[in-house]
């Protein structure tokens, strides 16, 4: 795995022992002498895609609050979130979006079965 050098990354790598900035390509830390199998510089904190979070929340809401409507929204938003994240690689939340979509599908199925059962009960009681 030749991934030890952080080529192309902005800023300098930091020493994993003392945190000093390492010159480009340095094999040893000039401050403490530790081998620079360095931690690459900390990337900017990844942002979680907002639609992915909303999708998951709606997926859950499809079970506890408003079935079908929220479930459909969860699927739509989850799909939109995945498309957004494909264009914005720094954003995370793919797992959230997938969970939102799956919960949405599940909630939709449960909601439709529930509606079907309720309809049957209604027809029987009529
Ligand atoms: Zn060091």
Backbone and ligand atoms as CSV (ligand in chain L), in Angstrom:
chain,resi,resn,atom,element,x,y,z
A,1,UNK,N,N,0.847,-1.200,0.000
A,1,UNK,CA,C,0.000,0.000,0.000
A,1,UNK,C,C,0.881,1.247,0.000
A,2,UNK,N,N,1.097,1.866,-1.108
A,2,UNK,CA,C,1.988,3.053,-1.164
A,2,UNK,C,C,1.246,4.319,-0.806
A,3,UNK,N,N,0.530,4.306,0.274
A,3,UNK,CA,C,-0.298,5.468,0.604
A,3,UNK,C,C,0.280,6.236,1.778
A,4,UNK,N,N,1.594,6.139,1.973
A,4,UNK,CA,C,2.146,6.791,3.149
A,4,UNK,C,C,2.359,8.282,2.948
A,5,UNK,N,N,2.660,8.661,1.712
A,5,UNK,CA,C,2.906,10.075,1.485
A,5,UNK,C,C,1.613,10.748,1.050
A,6,UNK,N,N,1.374,11.868,1.646
A,6,UNK,CA,C,0.134,12.556,1.334
A,6,UNK,C,C,0.357,13.471,0.137
A,7,UNK,N,N,0.390,12.891,-1.031
A,7,UNK,CA,C,0.601,13.689,-2.230
A,7,UNK,C,C,-0.660,14.463,-2.554
A,8,UNK,N,N,-0.449,15.688,-2.943
A,8,UNK,CA,C,-1.584,16.475,-3.410
A,8,UNK,C,C,-2.458,17.027,-2.306
A,9,UNK,N,N,-2.251,16.580,-1.073
A,9,UNK,CA,C,-3.089,17.111,-0.006
A,9,UNK,C,C,-2.620,18.526,0.334
A,10,UNK,N,N,-3.530,19.417,0.617
A,10,UNK,CA,C,-3.136,20.768,0.985
A,10,UNK,C,C,-2.498,20.801,2.365
A,11,UNK,N,N,-1.562,21.710,2.577
A,11,UNK,CA,C,-0.927,21.819,3.883
A,11,UNK,C,C,0.106,20.729,4.068
A,12,UNK,N,N,0.720,20.691,5.233
A,12,UNK,CA,C,1.761,19.715,5.503
A,12,UNK,C,C,1.222,18.587,6.350
A,13,UNK,N,N,1.873,17.454,6.208
A,13,UNK,CA,C,1.557,16.351,7.104
A,13,UNK,C,C,2.038,16.709,8.503
A,14,UNK,N,N,1.413,16.108,9.484
A,14,UNK,CA,C,1.787,16.372,10.867
A,14,UNK,C,C,2.404,15.124,11.473
A,15,UNK,N,N,3.369,15.344,12.357
A,15,UNK,CA,C,3.993,14.230,13.060
A,15,UNK,C,C,2.945,13.536,13.920
A,16,UNK,N,N,2.946,12.206,13.827
A,16,UNK,CA,C,1.932,11.478,14.594
A,16,UNK,C,C,2.273,11.448,16.068
A,17,UNK,N,N,3.554,11.776,16.409
A,17,UNK,CA,C,3.915,11.720,17.823
A,17,UNK,C,C,3.788,13.095,18.478
A,18,UNK,N,N,4.424,14.108,17.854
A,18,UNK,CA,C,4.457,15.407,18.533
A,18,UNK,C,C,3.580,16.449,17.839
A,19,UNK,N,N,3.096,16.146,16.668
A,19,UNK,CA,C,2.192,17.084,16.019
A,19,UNK,C,C,2.884,18.179,15.245
A,20,UNK,N,N,4.232,18.136,15.159
A,20,UNK,CA,C,4.930,19.174,14.403
A,20,UNK,C,C,4.659,19.009,12.914
A,21,UNK,N,N,4.685,20.118,12.189
A,21,UNK,CA,C,4.493,20.059,10.745
A,21,UNK,C,C,5.727,19.428,10.106
A,22,UNK,N,N,5.514,18.506,9.195
A,22,UNK,CA,C,6.622,17.826,8.538
A,22,UNK,C,C,6.853,18.464,7.183
A,23,UNK,N,N,8.132,18.653,6.814
A,23,UNK,CA,C,8.404,19.144,5.459
A,23,UNK,C,C,7.934,18.112,4.448
A,24,UNK,N,N,7.665,18.561,3.235
A,24,UNK,CA,C,7.190,17.642,2.206
A,24,UNK,C,C,8.189,16.508,2.014
A,25,UNK,N,N,7.700,15.305,2.043
A,25,UNK,CA,C,8.536,14.158,1.754
A,25,UNK,C,C,9.463,13.758,2.890
A,26,UNK,N,N,9.376,14.414,4.047
A,26,UNK,CA,C,10.261,14.072,5.165
A,26,UNK,C,C,9.967,12.665,5.640
A,27,UNK,N,N,11.035,11.925,5.918
A,27,UNK,CA,C,10.833,10.567,6.408
A,27,UNK,C,C,10.844,10.538,7.924
A,28,UNK,N,N,11.476,11.544,8.516
A,28,UNK,CA,C,11.537,11.601,9.973
A,28,UNK,C,C,11.106,12.991,10.425
A,29,UNK,N,N,10.505,13.040,11.590
A,29,UNK,CA,C,10.071,14.320,12.131
A,29,UNK,C,C,11.288,15.145,12.552
A,30,UNK,N,N,11.398,16.374,12.075
A,30,UNK,CA,C,12.551,17.196,12.466
A,30,UNK,C,C,12.492,17.615,13.929
A,31,UNK,N,N,11.360,17.551,14.558
A,31,UNK,CA,C,11.240,17.992,15.943
A,31,UNK,C,C,11.555,16.866,16.920
A,32,UNK,N,N,10.994,15.688,16.707
A,32,UNK,CA,C,11.169,14.629,17.688
A,32,UNK,C,C,11.820,13.391,17.098
A,33,UNK,N,N,12.023,13.334,15.803
A,33,UNK,CA,C,12.724,12.214,15.206
A,33,UNK,C,C,11.867,10.990,14.943
A,34,UNK,N,N,10.590,11.083,15.229
A,34,UNK,CA,C,9.717,9.939,14.968
A,34,UNK,C,C,9.618,9.711,13.467
A,35,UNK,N,N,9.465,8.470,13.097
A,35,UNK,CA,C,9.270,8.176,11.675
A,35,UNK,C,C,7.972,8.806,11.206
A,36,UNK,N,N,8.016,9.352,10.027
A,36,UNK,CA,C,6.837,10.078,9.586
A,36,UNK,C,C,5.926,9.177,8.785
A,37,UNK,N,N,5.406,8.185,9.438
A,37,UNK,CA,C,4.354,7.426,8.771
A,37,UNK,C,C,3.090,8.201,9.010
A,38,UNK,N,N,3.134,9.373,8.554
A,38,UNK,CA,C,2.367,10.373,9.235
A,38,UNK,C,C,0.920,10.243,8.927
A,39,UNK,N,N,0.211,10.588,9.872
A,39,UNK,CA,C,-1.111,11.095,9.745
A,39,UNK,C,C,-1.097,12.195,8.681
A,40,UNK,N,N,-1.868,12.046,7.682
A,40,UNK,CA,C,-2.027,13.177,6.769
A,40,UNK,C,C,-2.691,14.324,7.502
A,41,UNK,N,N,-2.556,15.549,7.006
A,41,UNK,CA,C,-3.199,16.666,7.705
A,41,UNK,C,C,-4.691,16.405,7.840
A,42,UNK,N,N,-5.213,16.816,8.962
A,42,UNK,CA,C,-6.619,16.544,9.205
A,42,UNK,C,C,-7.459,17.202,8.127
A,43,UNK,N,N,-8.280,16.431,7.435
A,43,UNK,CA,C,-9.140,17.033,6.420
A,43,UNK,C,C,-10.205,17.878,7.089
A,44,UNK,N,N,-10.793,18.801,6.369
A,44,UNK,CA,C,-11.881,19.575,6.968
A,44,UNK,C,C,-12.969,18.625,7.420
A,45,UNK,N,N,-13.583,18.914,8.540
A,45,UNK,CA,C,-14.589,17.984,9.056
A,45,UNK,C,C,-15.669,17.756,8.011
A,46,UNK,N,N,-15.948,16.512,7.722
A,46,UNK,CA,C,-16.938,16.241,6.686
A,46,UNK,C,C,-18.309,16.704,7.127
A,47,UNK,N,N,-19.045,17.214,6.189
A,47,UNK,CA,C,-20.405,17.648,6.485
A,47,UNK,C,C,-21.349,16.507,6.186
A,48,UNK,N,N,-22.340,16.375,7.039
A,48,UNK,CA,C,-23.362,15.390,6.743
A,48,UNK,C,C,-24.418,16.041,5.864
A,49,UNK,N,N,-24.729,15.355,4.805
A,49,UNK,CA,C,-25.720,15.889,3.874
A,49,UNK,C,C,-27.061,16.078,4.575
A,50,UNK,N,N,-27.608,17.293,4.473
A,50,UNK,CA,C,-28.844,17.620,5.183
A,50,UNK,C,C,-30.027,16.790,4.727
A,51,UNK,N,N,-30.085,16.544,3.425
A,51,UNK,CA,C,-31.212,15.757,2.921
A,51,UNK,C,C,-31.128,14.317,3.409
A,52,UNK,N,N,-29.891,13.829,3.579
A,52,UNK,CA,C,-29.735,12.459,4.081
A,52,UNK,C,C,-30.302,12.352,5.486
A,53,UNK,N,N,-29.993,13.380,6.321
A,53,UNK,CA,C,-30.523,13.369,7.690
A,53,UNK,C,C,-32.047,13.458,7.668
A,54,UNK,N,N,-32.567,14.344,6.811
A,54,UNK,CA,C,-34.015,14.504,6.726
A,54,UNK,C,C,-34.671,13.219,6.247
A,55,UNK,N,N,-33.988,12.548,5.325
A,55,UNK,CA,C,-34.544,11.306,4.801
A,55,UNK,C,C,-34.692,10.273,5.903
A,56,UNK,N,N,-33.639,10.159,6.734
A,56,UNK,CA,C,-33.699,9.188,7.826
A,56,UNK,C,C,-34.797,9.565,8.818
A,57,UNK,N,N,-34.877,10.871,9.148
A,57,UNK,CA,C,-35.902,11.316,10.095
A,57,UNK,C,C,-37.298,11.011,9.554
A,58,UNK,N,N,-37.499,11.256,8.272
A,58,UNK,CA,C,-38.799,10.989,7.675
A,58,UNK,C,C,-39.088,9.489,7.618
A,59,UNK,N,N,-38.003,8.722,7.364
A,59,UNK,CA,C,-38.186,7.274,7.349
A,59,UNK,C,C,-38.692,6.769,8.688
A,60,UNK,N,N,-38.129,7.348,9.765
A,60,UNK,CA,C,-38.585,6.970,11.109
A,60,UNK,C,C,-40.002,7.485,11.336
A,61,UNK,N,N,-40.238,8.736,10.902
A,61,UNK,CA,C,-41.561,9.327,11.100
A,61,UNK,C,C,-42.634,8.528,10.374
A,62,UNK,N,N,-42.249,7.860,9.277
A,62,UNK,CA,C,-43.208,7.034,8.549
A,62,UNK,C,C,-43.761,5.914,9.406
A,63,UNK,N,N,-42.982,5.528,10.438
A,63,UNK,CA,C,-43.459,4.476,11.324
A,63,UNK,C,C,-44.225,5.034,12.510
A,64,UNK,N,N,-43.738,6.162,13.050
A,64,UNK,CA,C,-44.291,6.602,14.330
A,64,UNK,C,C,-45.352,7.682,14.168
A,65,UNK,N,N,-45.351,8.409,13.070
A,65,UNK,CA,C,-46.267,9.539,12.995
A,65,UNK,C,C,-47.192,9.463,11.781
A,66,UNK,N,N,-46.634,9.750,10.628
A,66,UNK,CA,C,-47.474,9.852,9.442
A,66,UNK,C,C,-47.055,8.816,8.412
A,67,UNK,N,N,-47.677,7.652,8.435
A,67,UNK,CA,C,-47.263,6.618,7.495
A,67,UNK,C,C,-47.525,7.051,6.056
A,68,UNK,N,N,-46.908,6.376,5.143
A,68,UNK,CA,C,-47.040,6.549,3.697
A,68,UNK,C,C,-46.516,7.898,3.247
A,69,UNK,N,N,-47.086,9.017,3.743
A,69,UNK,CA,C,-46.632,10.325,3.283
A,69,UNK,C,C,-45.148,10.513,3.611
A,70,UNK,N,N,-44.806,10.313,4.893
A,70,UNK,CA,C,-43.417,10.473,5.297
A,70,UNK,C,C,-42.532,9.439,4.627
A,71,UNK,N,N,-43.040,8.248,4.445
A,71,UNK,CA,C,-42.235,7.191,3.836
A,71,UNK,C,C,-41.882,7.561,2.398
A,72,UNK,N,N,-42.865,8.070,1.660
A,72,UNK,CA,C,-42.591,8.481,0.282
A,72,UNK,C,C,-41.575,9.612,0.275
A,73,UNK,N,N,-41.745,10.595,1.165
A,73,UNK,CA,C,-40.793,11.704,1.237
A,73,UNK,C,C,-39.395,11.204,1.597
A,74,UNK,N,N,-39.330,10.218,2.485
A,74,UNK,CA,C,-38.024,9.680,2.884
A,74,UNK,C,C,-37.314,9.071,1.683
A,75,UNK,N,N,-38.057,8.355,0.864
A,75,UNK,CA,C,-37.455,7.728,-0.322
A,75,UNK,C,C,-36.985,8.808,-1.294
A,76,UNK,N,N,-37.841,9.804,-1.541
A,76,UNK,CA,C,-37.502,10.864,-2.494
A,76,UNK,C,C,-36.279,11.641,-2.008
A,77,UNK,N,N,-36.299,12.036,-0.719
A,77,UNK,CA,C,-35.180,12.807,-0.178
A,77,UNK,C,C,-33.900,11.985,-0.124
A,78,UNK,N,N,-34.025,10.716,0.223
A,78,UNK,CA,C,-32.846,9.859,0.269
A,78,UNK,C,C,-32.197,9.761,-1.100
A,79,UNK,N,N,-33.022,9.636,-2.103
A,79,UNK,CA,C,-32.504,9.562,-3.474
A,79,UNK,C,C,-31.840,10.885,-3.859
A,80,UNK,N,N,-32.493,12.000,-3.516
A,80,UNK,CA,C,-31.916,13.318,-3.821
A,80,UNK,C,C,-30.602,13.500,-3.084
A,81,UNK,N,N,-30.544,13.021,-1.836
A,81,UNK,CA,C,-29.318,13.157,-1.051
A,81,UNK,C,C,-28.187,12.396,-1.713
A,82,UNK,N,N,-28.474,11.198,-2.213
A,82,UNK,CA,C,-27.422,10.412,-2.853
A,82,UNK,C,C,-26.925,11.106,-4.116
A,83,UNK,N,N,-27.830,11.731,-4.854
A,83,UNK,CA,C,-27.393,12.452,-6.050
A,83,UNK,C,C,-26.542,13.659,-5.660
A,84,UNK,N,N,-26.962,14.374,-4.591
A,84,UNK,CA,C,-26.166,15.512,-4.132
A,84,UNK,C,C,-24.777,15.078,-3.684
A,85,UNK,N,N,-24.730,13.989,-2.938
A,85,UNK,CA,C,-23.435,13.536,-2.413
A,85,UNK,C,C,-22.522,13.068,-3.531
A,86,UNK,N,N,-23.095,12.589,-4.618
A,86,UNK,CA,C,-22.260,12.189,-5.751
A,86,UNK,C,C,-21.560,13.406,-6.343
A,87,UNK,N,N,-22.199,14.571,-6.242
A,87,UNK,CA,C,-21.570,15.785,-6.757
A,87,UNK,C,C,-20.693,16.469,-5.713
A,88,UNK,N,N,-20.903,16.170,-4.445
A,88,UNK,CA,C,-20.140,16.824,-3.366
A,88,UNK,C,C,-19.443,15.754,-2.543
A,89,UNK,N,N,-18.249,15.377,-2.963
A,89,UNK,CA,C,-17.583,14.245,-2.306
A,89,UNK,C,C,-17.212,14.490,-0.853
A,90,UNK,N,N,-17.176,15.761,-0.410
A,90,UNK,CA,C,-16.797,15.997,0.991
A,90,UNK,C,C,-17.958,15.740,1.930
A,91,UNK,N,N,-19.140,15.572,1.386
A,91,UNK,CA,C,-20.279,15.348,2.267
A,91,UNK,C,C,-20.428,13.869,2.587
A,92,UNK,N,N,-20.796,13.598,3.832
A,92,UNK,CA,C,-21.066,12.231,4.227
A,92,UNK,C,C,-22.560,12.075,4.466
A,93,UNK,N,N,-22.962,10.855,4.711
A,93,UNK,CA,C,-24.369,10.620,4.979
A,93,UNK,C,C,-24.956,9.581,4.043
A,94,UNK,N,N,-24.090,8.914,3.274
A,94,UNK,CA,C,-24.599,7.883,2.368
A,94,UNK,C,C,-25.357,6.818,3.151
A,95,UNK,N,N,-24.815,6.471,4.328
A,95,UNK,CA,C,-25.485,5.472,5.152
A,95,UNK,C,C,-26.842,5.961,5.628
A,96,UNK,N,N,-26.879,7.250,6.002
A,96,UNK,CA,C,-28.154,7.825,6.456
A,96,UNK,C,C,-29.169,7.801,5.327
A,97,UNK,N,N,-28.719,8.198,4.125
A,97,UNK,CA,C,-29.639,8.240,2.985
A,97,UNK,C,C,-30.154,6.842,2.669
A,98,UNK,N,N,-29.235,5.864,2.697
A,98,UNK,CA,C,-29.659,4.486,2.422
A,98,UNK,C,C,-30.646,4.016,3.472
A,99,UNK,N,N,-30.348,4.327,4.739
A,99,UNK,CA,C,-31.252,3.922,5.811
A,99,UNK,C,C,-32.611,4.599,5.632
A,100,UNK,N,N,-32.588,5.883,5.246
A,100,UNK,CA,C,-33.841,6.596,5.030
A,100,UNK,C,C,-34.663,5.964,3.920
A,101,UNK,N,N,-33.979,5.594,2.835
A,101,UNK,CA,C,-34.687,4.977,1.710
A,101,UNK,C,C,-35.270,3.628,2.124
A,102,UNK,N,N,-34.437,2.832,2.831
A,102,UNK,CA,C,-34.917,1.502,3.229
A,102,UNK,C,C,-36.084,1.619,4.205
A,103,UNK,N,N,-35.940,2.547,5.173
A,103,UNK,CA,C,-37.037,2.739,6.127
A,103,UNK,C,C,-38.285,3.223,5.395
A,104,UNK,N,N,-38.063,4.103,4.408
A,104,UNK,CA,C,-39.200,4.616,3.639
A,104,UNK,C,C,-39.926,3.499,2.914
A,105,UNK,N,N,-39.143,2.620,2.260
A,105,UNK,CA,C,-39.764,1.505,1.534
A,105,UNK,C,C,-40.515,0.604,2.506
A,106,UNK,N,N,-39.833,0.311,3.639
A,106,UNK,CA,C,-40.446,-0.554,4.645
A,106,UNK,C,C,-41.726,0.086,5.196
A,107,UNK,N,N,-41.621,1.398,5.508
A,107,UNK,CA,C,-42.781,2.101,6.047
A,107,UNK,C,C,-43.927,2.126,5.056
A,108,UNK,N,N,-43.564,2.258,3.773
A,108,UNK,CA,C,-44.582,2.271,2.732
A,108,UNK,C,C,-45.303,0.930,2.680
A,109,UNK,N,N,-44.506,-0.150,2.724
A,109,UNK,CA,C,-45.108,-1.487,2.684
A,109,UNK,C,C,-46.010,-1.688,3.902
A,110,UNK,N,N,-45.456,-1.348,5.087
A,110,UNK,CA,C,-46.243,-1.526,6.309
A,110,UNK,C,C,-47.510,-0.676,6.251
A,111,UNK,N,N,-47.333,0.569,5.773
A,111,UNK,CA,C,-48.489,1.466,5.690
A,111,UNK,C,C,-49.545,0.950,4.739
A,112,UNK,N,N,-49.101,0.421,3.595
A,112,UNK,CA,C,-50.068,-0.072,2.615
A,112,UNK,C,C,-50.758,-1.329,3.128
A,113,UNK,N,N,-49.993,-2.220,3.781
A,113,UNK,CA,C,-50.611,-3.413,4.363
A,113,UNK,C,C,-51.616,-2.987,5.430
A,114,UNK,N,N,-51.202,-2.006,6.249
A,114,UNK,CA,C,-52.110,-1.513,7.280
A,114,UNK,C,C,-53.398,-0.969,6.676
A,115,UNK,N,N,-53.260,-0.196,5.608
A,115,UNK,CA,C,-54.440,0.363,4.961
A,115,UNK,C,C,-55.308,-0.755,4.392
A,116,UNK,N,N,-54.655,-1.769,3.833
A,116,UNK,CA,C,-55.375,-2.898,3.262
A,116,UNK,C,C,-56.154,-3.626,4.347
A,117,UNK,N,N,-55.465,-3.886,5.474
A,117,UNK,CA,C,-56.118,-4.596,6.579
A,117,UNK,C,C,-57.282,-3.770,7.115
A,118,UNK,N,N,-57.055,-2.467,7.277
A,118,UNK,CA,C,-58.126,-1.606,7.787
A,118,UNK,C,C,-59.315,-1.616,6.838
A,119,UNK,N,N,-59.026,-1.609,5.538
A,119,UNK,CA,C,-60.122,-1.642,4.564
A,119,UNK,C,C,-60.905,-2.938,4.685
A,120,UNK,N,N,-60.176,-4.052,4.828
A,120,UNK,CA,C,-60.849,-5.345,4.974
A,120,UNK,C,C,-61.730,-5.351,6.214
A,121,UNK,N,N,-61.170,-4.859,7.335
A,121,UNK,CA,C,-61.932,-4.829,8.585
A,121,UNK,C,C,-63.182,-3.974,8.406
A,122,UNK,N,N,-63.006,-2.864,7.712
A,122,UNK,CA,C,-64.134,-1.944,7.498
A,122,UNK,C,C,-65.199,-2.632,6.674
A,123,UNK,N,N,-64.767,-3.332,5.610
A,123,UNK,CA,C,-65.732,-3.995,4.735
A,123,UNK,C,C,-66.455,-5.111,5.473
A,124,UNK,N,N,-65.708,-5.805,6.369
A,124,UNK,CA,C,-66.339,-6.896,7.102
A,124,UNK,C,C,-67.360,-6.388,8.094
A,125,UNK,N,N,-67.055,-5.244,8.682
A,125,UNK,CA,C,-67.957,-4.730,9.705
A,125,UNK,C,C,-69.157,-4.047,9.079
A,126,UNK,N,N,-69.063,-3.738,7.788
A,126,UNK,CA,C,-70.164,-3.025,7.143
A,126,UNK,C,C,-71.318,-3.988,6.812
L,1,ZN,ZN,ZN,7.500,14.682,15.973
